[in-house]
């Protein structure tokens, strides 16, 4: 079996659109987890602050990004003072 090497984990995802969405979700989730840890919040307190349930915080902390839409993550980020800006760039056509 041939193994491919990729410059980034995102390059391994065949569909560029899926990779882009996953990358943004991962970036927002990473910031949320970091904020929870910086504030030393319990999962219960984080849930209250982010307006979700404690099991949702558990999923977030365990990296279960497949359970979160980008919309949900952005809403959660807004509850702790983040503003999400998305930058669009035009791809080069070969």
Phi and psi restraints in degrees (range 20) as a CNS / XPLOR table:
assign (resid 1 and name C) (resid 2 and name N)
       (resid 2 and name CA) (resid 2 and name C) 1.0 -83.0 20.0 2
assign (resid 2 and name N) (resid 2 and name CA)
       (resid 2 and name C) (resid 3 and name N) 1.0 134.2 20.0 2
assign (resid 2 and name C) (resid 3 and name N)
       (resid 3 and name CA) (resid 3 and name C) 1.0 -102.5 20.0 2
assign (resid 3 and name N) (resid 3 and name CA)
       (resid 3 and name C) (resid 4 and name N) 1.0 132.0 20.0 2
assign (resid 3 and name C) (resid 4 and name N)
       (resid 4 and name CA) (resid 4 and name C) 1.0 -95.4 20.0 2
assign (resid 4 and name N) (resid 4 and name CA)
       (resid 4 and name C) (resid 5 and name N) 1.0 147.4 20.0 2
assign (resid 4 and name C) (resid 5 and name N)
       (resid 5 and name CA) (resid 5 and name C) 1.0 -110.1 20.0 2
assign (resid 5 and name N) (resid 5 and name CA)
       (resid 5 and name C) (resid 6 and name N) 1.0 136.4 20.0 2
assign (resid 5 and name C) (resid 6 and name N)
       (resid 6 and name CA) (resid 6 and name C) 1.0 -124.9 20.0 2
assign (resid 6 and name N) (resid 6 and name CA)
       (resid 6 and name C) (resid 7 and name N) 1.0 147.0 20.0 2
assign (resid 6 and name C) (resid 7 and name N)
       (resid 7 and name CA) (resid 7 and name C) 1.0 -68.2 20.0 2
assign (resid 7 and name N) (resid 7 and name CA)
       (resid 7 and name C) (resid 8 and name N) 1.0 -28.6 20.0 2
assign (resid 7 and name C) (resid 8 and name N)
       (resid 8 and name CA) (resid 8 and name C) 1.0 -144.0 20.0 2
assign (resid 8 and name N) (resid 8 and name CA)
       (resid 8 and name C) (resid 9 and name N) 1.0 152.0 20.0 2
assign (resid 8 and name C) (resid 9 and name N)
       (resid 9 and name CA) (resid 9 and name C) 1.0 -60.0 20.0 2
assign (resid 9 and name N) (resid 9 and name CA)
       (resid 9 and name C) (resid 10 and name N) 1.0 -30.7 20.0 2
assign (resid 9 and name C) (resid 10 and name N)
       (resid 10 and name CA) (resid 10 and name C) 1.0 -67.7 20.0 2
assign (resid 10 and name N) (resid 10 and name CA)
       (resid 10 and name C) (resid 11 and name N) 1.0 -27.6 20.0 2
assign (resid 10 and name C) (resid 11 and name N)
       (resid 11 and name CA) (resid 11 and name C) 1.0 -69.8 20.0 2
assign (resid 11 and name N) (resid 11 and name CA)
       (resid 11 and name C) (resid 12 and name N) 1.0 -20.3 20.0 2
assign (resid 11 and name C) (resid 12 and name N)
       (resid 12 and name CA) (resid 12 and name C) 1.0 -76.7 20.0 2
assign (resid 12 and name N) (resid 12 and name CA)
       (resid 12 and name C) (resid 13 and name N) 1.0 -16.9 20.0 2
assign (resid 12 and name C) (resid 13 and name N)
       (resid 13 and name CA) (resid 13 and name C) 1.0 -82.6 20.0 2
assign (resid 13 and name N) (resid 13 and name CA)
       (resid 13 and name C) (resid 14 and name N) 1.0 123.9 20.0 2
assign (resid 13 and name C) (resid 14 and name N)
       (resid 14 and name CA) (resid 14 and name C) 1.0 -64.4 20.0 2
assign (resid 14 and name N) (resid 14 and name CA)
       (resid 14 and name C) (resid 15 and name N) 1.0 -39.0 20.0 2
assign (resid 14 and name C) (resid 15 and name N)
       (resid 15 and name CA) (resid 15 and name C) 1.0 -91.7 20.0 2
assign (resid 15 and name N) (resid 15 and name CA)
       (resid 15 and name C) (resid 16 and name N) 1.0 113.9 20.0 2
assign (resid 15 and name C) (resid 16 and name N)
       (resid 16 and name CA) (resid 16 and name C) 1.0 -58.2 20.0 2
assign (resid 16 and name N) (resid 16 and name CA)
       (resid 16 and name C) (resid 17 and name N) 1.0 -33.7 20.0 2
assign (resid 16 and name C) (resid 17 and name N)
       (resid 17 and name CA) (resid 17 and name C) 1.0 -65.0 20.0 2
assign (resid 17 and name N) (resid 17 and name CA)
       (resid 17 and name C) (resid 18 and name N) 1.0 -45.7 20.0 2
assign (resid 17 and name C) (resid 18 and name N)
       (resid 18 and name CA) (resid 18 and name C) 1.0 -62.6 20.0 2
assign (resid 18 and name N) (resid 18 and name CA)
       (resid 18 and name C) (resid 19 and name N) 1.0 -40.5 20.0 2
assign (resid 18 and name C) (resid 19 and name N)
       (resid 19 and name CA) (resid 19 and name C) 1.0 -63.0 20.0 2
assign (resid 19 and name N) (resid 19 and name CA)
       (resid 19 and name C) (resid 20 and name N) 1.0 -41.7 20.0 2
assign (resid 19 and name C) (resid 20 and name N)
       (resid 20 and name CA) (resid 20 and name C) 1.0 -64.4 20.0 2
assign (resid 20 and name N) (resid 20 and name CA)
       (resid 20 and name C) (resid 21 and name N) 1.0 -43.6 20.0 2
assign (resid 20 and name C) (resid 21 and name N)
       (resid 21 and name CA) (resid 21 and name C) 1.0 -65.9 20.0 2
assign (resid 21 and name N) (resid 21 and name CA)
       (resid 21 and name C) (resid 22 and name N) 1.0 -44.7 20.0 2
assign (resid 21 and name C) (resid 22 and name N)
       (resid 22 and name CA) (resid 22 and name C) 1.0 -61.4 20.0 2
assign (resid 22 and name N) (resid 22 and name CA)
       (resid 22 and name C) (resid 23 and name N) 1.0 -39.6 20.0 2
assign (resid 22 and name C) (resid 23 and name N)
       (resid 23 and name CA) (resid 23 and name C) 1.0 -64.1 20.0 2
assign (resid 23 and name N) (resid 23 and name CA)
       (resid 23 and name C) (resid 24 and name N) 1.0 -44.3 20.0 2
assign (resid 23 and name C) (resid 24 and name N)
       (resid 24 and name CA) (resid 24 and name C) 1.0 -65.7 20.0 2
assign (resid 24 and name N) (resid 24 and name CA)
       (resid 24 and name C) (resid 25 and name N) 1.0 -42.9 20.0 2
assign (resid 24 and name C) (resid 25 and name N)
       (resid 25 and name CA) (resid 25 and name C) 1.0 -59.7 20.0 2
assign (resid 25 and name N) (resid 25 and name CA)
       (resid 25 and name C) (resid 26 and name N) 1.0 -42.7 20.0 2
assign (resid 25 and name C) (resid 26 and name N)
       (resid 26 and name CA) (resid 26 and name C) 1.0 -64.1 20.0 2
assign (resid 26 and name N) (resid 26 and name CA)
       (resid 26 and name C) (resid 27 and name N) 1.0 -40.0 20.0 2
assign (resid 26 and name C) (resid 27 and name N)
       (resid 27 and name CA) (resid 27 and name C) 1.0 -64.8 20.0 2
assign (resid 27 and name N) (resid 27 and name CA)
       (resid 27 and name C) (resid 28 and name N) 1.0 -44.2 20.0 2
assign (resid 27 and name C) (resid 28 and name N)
       (resid 28 and name CA) (resid 28 and name C) 1.0 -66.0 20.0 2
assign (resid 28 and name N) (resid 28 and name CA)
       (resid 28 and name C) (resid 29 and name N) 1.0 -45.1 20.0 2
assign (resid 28 and name C) (resid 29 and name N)
       (resid 29 and name CA) (resid 29 and name C) 1.0 -61.0 20.0 2
assign (resid 29 and name N) (resid 29 and name CA)
       (resid 29 and name C) (resid 30 and name N) 1.0 -41.1 20.0 2
assign (resid 29 and name C) (resid 30 and name N)
       (resid 30 and name CA) (resid 30 and name C) 1.0 -59.4 20.0 2
assign (resid 30 and name N) (resid 30 and name CA)
       (resid 30 and name C) (resid 31 and name N) 1.0 -43.9 20.0 2
assign (resid 30 and name C) (resid 31 and name N)
       (resid 31 and name CA) (resid 31 and name C) 1.0 -66.0 20.0 2
assign (resid 31 and name N) (resid 31 and name CA)
       (resid 31 and name C) (resid 32 and name N) 1.0 -39.4 20.0 2
assign (resid 31 and name C) (resid 32 and name N)
       (resid 32 and name CA) (resid 32 and name C) 1.0 -63.2 20.0 2
assign (resid 32 and name N) (resid 32 and name CA)
       (resid 32 and name C) (resid 33 and name N) 1.0 -47.1 20.0 2
assign (resid 32 and name C) (resid 33 and name N)
       (resid 33 and name CA) (resid 33 and name C) 1.0 -61.3 20.0 2
assign (resid 33 and name N) (resid 33 and name CA)
       (resid 33 and name C) (resid 34 and name N) 1.0 -43.0 20.0 2
assign (resid 33 and name C) (resid 34 and name N)
       (resid 34 and name CA) (resid 34 and name C) 1.0 -60.1 20.0 2
assign (resid 34 and name N) (resid 34 and name CA)
       (resid 34 and name C) (resid 35 and name N) 1.0 -41.1 20.0 2
assign (resid 34 and name C) (resid 35 and name N)
       (resid 35 and name CA) (resid 35 and name C) 1.0 -66.6 20.0 2
assign (resid 35 and name N) (resid 35 and name CA)
       (resid 35 and name C) (resid 36 and name N) 1.0 -41.7 20.0 2
assign (resid 35 and name C) (resid 36 and name N)
       (resid 36 and name CA) (resid 36 and name C) 1.0 -60.4 20.0 2
assign (resid 36 and name N) (resid 36 and name CA)
       (resid 36 and name C) (resid 37 and name N) 1.0 -44.2 20.0 2
assign (resid 36 and name C) (resid 37 and name N)
       (resid 37 and name CA) (resid 37 and name C) 1.0 -68.9 20.0 2
assign (resid 37 and name N) (resid 37 and name CA)
       (resid 37 and name C) (resid 38 and name N) 1.0 -41.4 20.0 2
assign (resid 37 and name C) (resid 38 and name N)
       (resid 38 and name CA) (resid 38 and name C) 1.0 -60.5 20.0 2
assign (resid 38 and name N) (resid 38 and name CA)
       (resid 38 and name C) (resid 39 and name N) 1.0 -39.4 20.0 2
assign (resid 38 and name C) (resid 39 and name N)
       (resid 39 and name CA) (resid 39 and name C) 1.0 -82.6 20.0 2
assign (resid 39 and name N) (resid 39 and name CA)
       (resid 39 and name C) (resid 40 and name N) 1.0 -5.8 20.0 2
assign (resid 39 and name C) (resid 40 and name N)
       (resid 40 and name CA) (resid 40 and name C) 1.0 54.2 20.0 2
assign (resid 40 and name N) (resid 40 and name CA)
       (resid 40 and name C) (resid 41 and name N) 1.0 46.2 20.0 2
assign (resid 40 and name C) (resid 41 and name N)
       (resid 41 and name CA) (resid 41 and name C) 1.0 -84.3 20.0 2
assign (resid 41 and name N) (resid 41 and name CA)
       (resid 41 and name C) (resid 42 and name N) 1.0 142.7 20.0 2
assign (resid 41 and name C) (resid 42 and name N)
       (resid 42 and name CA) (resid 42 and name C) 1.0 -72.3 20.0 2
assign (resid 42 and name N) (resid 42 and name CA)
       (resid 42 and name C) (resid 43 and name N) 1.0 163.5 20.0 2
assign (resid 42 and name C) (resid 43 and name N)
       (resid 43 and name CA) (resid 43 and name C) 1.0 -62.8 20.0 2
assign (resid 43 and name N) (resid 43 and name CA)
       (resid 43 and name C) (resid 44 and name N) 1.0 -35.6 20.0 2
assign (resid 43 and name C) (resid 44 and name N)
       (resid 44 and name CA) (resid 44 and name C) 1.0 -64.6 20.0 2
assign (resid 44 and name N) (resid 44 and name CA)
       (resid 44 and name C) (resid 45 and name N) 1.0 -45.0 20.0 2
assign (resid 44 and name C) (resid 45 and name N)
       (resid 45 and name CA) (resid 45 and name C) 1.0 -67.9 20.0 2
assign (resid 45 and name N) (resid 45 and name CA)
       (resid 45 and name C) (resid 46 and name N) 1.0 -40.0 20.0 2
assign (resid 45 and name C) (resid 46 and name N)
       (resid 46 and name CA) (resid 46 and name C) 1.0 -62.1 20.0 2
assign (resid 46 and name N) (resid 46 and name CA)
       (resid 46 and name C) (resid 47 and name N) 1.0 -40.2 20.0 2
assign (resid 46 and name C) (resid 47 and name N)
       (resid 47 and name CA) (resid 47 and name C) 1.0 -61.0 20.0 2
assign (resid 47 and name N) (resid 47 and name CA)
       (resid 47 and name C) (resid 48 and name N) 1.0 -44.7 20.0 2
assign (resid 47 and name C) (resid 48 and name N)
       (resid 48 and name CA) (resid 48 and name C) 1.0 -61.7 20.0 2
assign (resid 48 and name N) (resid 48 and name CA)
       (resid 48 and name C) (resid 49 and name N) 1.0 -47.1 20.0 2
assign (resid 48 and name C) (resid 49 and name N)
       (resid 49 and name CA) (resid 49 and name C) 1.0 -63.6 20.0 2
assign (resid 49 and name N) (resid 49 and name CA)
       (resid 49 and name C) (resid 50 and name N) 1.0 -38.6 20.0 2
assign (resid 49 and name C) (resid 50 and name N)
       (resid 50 and name CA) (resid 50 and name C) 1.0 -92.7 20.0 2
assign (resid 50 and name N) (resid 50 and name CA)
       (resid 50 and name C) (resid 51 and name N) 1.0 1.6 20.0 2
assign (resid 50 and name C) (resid 51 and name N)
       (resid 51 and name CA) (resid 51 and name C) 1.0 61.0 20.0 2
assign (resid 51 and name N) (resid 51 and name CA)
       (resid 51 and name C) (resid 52 and name N) 1.0 42.0 20.0 2
assign (resid 51 and name C) (resid 52 and name N)
       (resid 52 and name CA) (resid 52 and name C) 1.0 -135.1 20.0 2
assign (resid 52 and name N) (resid 52 and name CA)
       (resid 52 and name C) (resid 53 and name N) 1.0 179.6 20.0 2
assign (resid 52 and name C) (resid 53 and name N)
       (resid 53 and name CA) (resid 53 and name C) 1.0 -86.9 20.0 2
assign (resid 53 and name N) (resid 53 and name CA)
       (resid 53 and name C) (resid 54 and name N) 1.0 162.3 20.0 2
assign (resid 53 and name C) (resid 54 and name N)
       (resid 54 and name CA) (resid 54 and name C) 1.0 -60.9 20.0 2
assign (resid 54 and name N) (resid 54 and name CA)
       (resid 54 and name C) (resid 55 and name N) 1.0 -40.5 20.0 2
assign (resid 54 and name C) (resid 55 and name N)
       (resid 55 and name CA) (resid 55 and name C) 1.0 -60.5 20.0 2
assign (resid 55 and name N) (resid 55 and name CA)
       (resid 55 and name C) (resid 56 and name N) 1.0 -31.0 20.0 2
assign (resid 55 and name C) (resid 56 and name N)
       (resid 56 and name CA) (resid 56 and name C) 1.0 -66.4 20.0 2
assign (resid 56 and name N) (resid 56 and name CA)
       (resid 56 and name C) (resid 57 and name N) 1.0 -38.6 20.0 2
assign (resid 56 and name C) (resid 57 and name N)
       (resid 57 and name CA) (resid 57 and name C) 1.0 -65.3 20.0 2
assign (resid 57 and name N) (resid 57 and name CA)
       (resid 57 and name C) (resid 58 and name N) 1.0 -40.1 20.0 2
assign (resid 57 and name C) (resid 58 and name N)
       (resid 58 and name CA) (resid 58 and name C) 1.0 -58.8 20.0 2
assign (resid 58 and name N) (resid 58 and name CA)
       (resid 58 and name C) (resid 59 and name N) 1.0 -45.2 20.0 2
assign (resid 58 and name C) (resid 59 and name N)
       (resid 59 and name CA) (resid 59 and name C) 1.0 -60.4 20.0 2
assign (resid 59 and name N) (resid 59 and name CA)
       (resid 59 and name C) (resid 60 and name N) 1.0 -43.3 20.0 2
assign (resid 59 and name C) (resid 60 and name N)
       (resid 60 and name CA) (resid 60 and name C) 1.0 -61.2 20.0 2
assign (resid 60 and name N) (resid 60 and name CA)
       (resid 60 and name C) (resid 61 and name N) 1.0 -47.0 20.0 2
assign (resid 60 and name C) (resid 61 and name N)
       (resid 61 and name CA) (resid 61 and name C) 1.0 -65.3 20.0 2
assign (resid 61 and name N) (resid 61 and name CA)
       (resid 61 and name C) (resid 62 and name N) 1.0 -28.2 20.0 2
assign (resid 61 and name C) (resid 62 and name N)
       (resid 62 and name CA) (resid 62 and name C) 1.0 -90.1 20.0 2
assign (resid 62 and name N) (resid 62 and name CA)
       (resid 62 and name C) (resid 63 and name N) 1.0 4.2 20.0 2
assign (resid 62 and name C) (resid 63 and name N)
       (resid 63 and name CA) (resid 63 and name C) 1.0 76.3 20.0 2
assign (resid 63 and name N) (resid 63 and name CA)
       (resid 63 and name C) (resid 64 and name N) 1.0 22.4 20.0 2
assign (resid 63 and name C) (resid 64 and name N)
       (resid 64 and name CA) (resid 64 and name C) 1.0 -80.6 20.0 2
assign (resid 64 and name N) (resid 64 and name CA)
       (resid 64 and name C) (resid 65 and name N) 1.0 63.4 20.0 2
assign (resid 64 and name C) (resid 65 and name N)
       (resid 65 and name CA) (resid 65 and name C) 1.0 -64.6 20.0 2
assign (resid 65 and name N) (resid 65 and name CA)
       (resid 65 and name C) (resid 66 and name N) 1.0 -22.7 20.0 2
assign (resid 65 and name C) (resid 66 and name N)
       (resid 66 and name CA) (resid 66 and name C) 1.0 -62.9 20.0 2
assign (resid 66 and name N) (resid 66 and name CA)
       (resid 66 and name C) (resid 67 and name N) 1.0 -16.7 20.0 2
assign (resid 66 and name C) (resid 67 and name N)
       (resid 67 and name CA) (resid 67 and name C) 1.0 -92.0 20.0 2
assign (resid 67 and name N) (resid 67 and name CA)
       (resid 67 and name C) (resid 68 and name N) 1.0 -1.2 20.0 2
assign (resid 67 and name C) (resid 68 and name N)
       (resid 68 and name CA) (resid 68 and name C) 1.0 -122.8 20.0 2
assign (resid 68 and name N) (resid 68 and name CA)
       (resid 68 and name C) (resid 69 and name N) 1.0 132.0 20.0 2
assign (resid 68 and name C) (resid 69 and name N)
       (resid 69 and name CA) (resid 69 and name C) 1.0 -81.0 20.0 2
assign (resid 69 and name N) (resid 69 and name CA)
       (resid 69 and name C) (resid 70 and name N) 1.0 161.1 20.0 2
assign (resid 69 and name C) (resid 70 and name N)
       (resid 70 and name CA) (resid 70 and name C) 1.0 -62.2 20.0 2
assign (resid 70 and name N) (resid 70 and name CA)
       (resid 70 and name C) (resid 71 and name N) 1.0 -39.3 20.0 2
assign (resid 70 and name C) (resid 71 and name N)
       (resid 71 and name CA) (resid 71 and name C) 1.0 -57.5 20.0 2
assign (resid 71 and name N) (resid 71 and name CA)
       (resid 71 and name C) (resid 72 and name N) 1.0 -46.5 20.0 2
assign (resid 71 and name C) (resid 72 and name N)
       (resid 72 and name CA) (resid 72 and name C) 1.0 -62.0 20.0 2
assign (resid 72 and name N) (resid 72 and name CA)
       (resid 72 and name C) (resid 73 and name N) 1.0 -45.0 20.0 2
assign (resid 72 and name C) (resid 73 and name N)
       (resid 73 and name CA) (resid 73 and name C) 1.0 -63.1 20.0 2
assign (resid 73 and name N) (resid 73 and name CA)
       (resid 73 and name C) (resid 74 and name N) 1.0 -39.5 20.0 2
assign (resid 73 and name C) (resid 74 and name N)
       (resid 74 and name CA) (resid 74 and name C) 1.0 -66.5 20.0 2
assign (resid 74 and name N) (resid 74 and name CA)
       (resid 74 and name C) (resid 75 and name N) 1.0 -41.1 20.0 2
assign (resid 74 and name C) (resid 75 and name N)
       (resid 75 and name CA) (resid 75 and name C) 1.0 -60.6 20.0 2
assign (resid 75 and name N) (resid 75 and name CA)
       (resid 75 and name C) (resid 76 and name N) 1.0 -44.6 20.0 2
assign (resid 75 and name C) (resid 76 and name N)
       (resid 76 and name CA) (resid 76 and name C) 1.0 -61.5 20.0 2
assign (resid 76 and name N) (resid 76 and name CA)
       (resid 76 and name C) (resid 77 and name N) 1.0 -42.4 20.0 2
assign (resid 76 and name C) (resid 77 and name N)
       (resid 77 and name CA) (resid 77 and name C) 1.0 -61.8 20.0 2
assign (resid 77 and name N) (resid 77 and name CA)
       (resid 77 and name C) (resid 78 and name N) 1.0 -37.8 20.0 2
assign (resid 77 and name C) (resid 78 and name N)
       (resid 78 and name CA) (resid 78 and name C) 1.0 -62.5 20.0 2
assign (resid 78 and name N) (resid 78 and name CA)
       (resid 78 and name C) (resid 79 and name N) 1.0 -32.1 20.0 2
assign (resid 78 and name C) (resid 79 and name N)
       (resid 79 and name CA) (resid 79 and name C) 1.0 -66.9 20.0 2
assign (resid 79 and name N) (resid 79 and name CA)
       (resid 79 and name C) (resid 80 and name N) 1.0 -21.3 20.0 2
assign (resid 79 and name C) (resid 80 and name N)
       (resid 80 and name CA) (resid 80 and name C) 1.0 -113.0 20.0 2
assign (resid 80 and name N) (resid 80 and name CA)
       (resid 80 and name C) (resid 81 and name N) 1.0 21.1 20.0 2
assign (resid 80 and name C) (resid 81 and name N)
       (resid 81 and name CA) (resid 81 and name C) 1.0 89.4 20.0 2
assign (resid 81 and name N) (resid 81 and name CA)
       (resid 81 and name C) (resid 82 and name N) 1.0 9.6 20.0 2
assign (resid 81 and name C) (resid 82 and name N)
       (resid 82 and name CA) (resid 82 and name C) 1.0 -86.5 20.0 2
assign (resid 82 and name N) (resid 82 and name CA)
       (resid 82 and name C) (resid 83 and name N) 1.0 146.8 20.0 2
assign (resid 82 and name C) (resid 83 and name N)
       (resid 83 and name CA) (resid 83 and name C) 1.0 -115.4 20.0 2
assign (resid 83 and name N) (resid 83 and name CA)
       (resid 83 and name C) (resid 84 and name N) 1.0 129.0 20.0 2
assign (resid 83 and name C) (resid 84 and name N)
       (resid 84 and name CA) (resid 84 and name C) 1.0 -99.2 20.0 2
assign (resid 84 and name N) (resid 84 and name CA)
       (resid 84 and name C) (resid 85 and name N) 1.0 122.3 20.0 2
assign (resid 84 and name C) (resid 85 and name N)
       (resid 85 and name CA) (resid 85 and name C) 1.0 -113.5 20.0 2
assign (resid 85 and name N) (resid 85 and name CA)
       (resid 85 and name C) (resid 86 and name N) 1.0 132.8 20.0 2
assign (resid 85 and name C) (resid 86 and name N)
       (resid 86 and name CA) (resid 86 and name C) 1.0 -110.5 20.0 2
assign (resid 86 and name N) (resid 86 and name CA)
       (resid 86 and name C) (resid 87 and name N) 1.0 128.9 20.0 2
assign (resid 86 and name C) (resid 87 and name N)
       (resid 87 and name CA) (resid 87 and name C) 1.0 -104.9 20.0 2
assign (resid 87 and name N) (resid 87 and name CA)
       (resid 87 and name C) (resid 88 and name N) 1.0 127.1 20.0 2
assign (resid 87 and name C) (resid 88 and name N)
       (resid 88 and name CA) (resid 88 and name C) 1.0 -105.6 20.0 2
assign (resid 88 and name N) (resid 88 and name CA)
       (resid 88 and name C) (resid 89 and name N) 1.0 135.0 20.0 2
assign (resid 88 and name C) (resid 89 and name N)
       (resid 89 and name CA) (resid 89 and name C) 1.0 -129.9 20.0 2
assign (resid 89 and name N) (resid 89 and name CA)
       (resid 89 and name C) (resid 90 and name N) 1.0 147.0 20.0 2
assign (resid 89 and name C) (resid 90 and name N)
       (resid 90 and name CA) (resid 90 and name C) 1.0 -80.9 20.0 2
assign (resid 90 and name N) (resid 90 and name CA)
       (resid 90 and name C) (resid 91 and name N) 1.0 130.8 20.0 2
assign (resid 90 and name C) (resid 91 and name N)
       (resid 91 and name CA) (resid 91 and name C) 1.0 -72.9 20.0 2
assign (resid 91 and name N) (resid 91 and name CA)
       (resid 91 and name C) (resid 92 and name N) 1.0 147.7 20.0 2
assign (resid 91 and name C) (resid 92 and name N)
       (resid 92 and name CA) (resid 92 and name C) 1.0 -78.0 20.0 2
assign (resid 92 and name N) (resid 92 and name CA)
       (resid 92 and name C) (resid 93 and name N) 1.0 134.9 20.0 2
assign (resid 92 and name C) (resid 93 and name N)
       (resid 93 and name CA) (resid 93 and name C) 1.0 -96.6 20.0 2
assign (resid 93 and name N) (resid 93 and name CA)
       (resid 93 and name C) (resid 94 and name N) 1.0 126.9 20.0 2
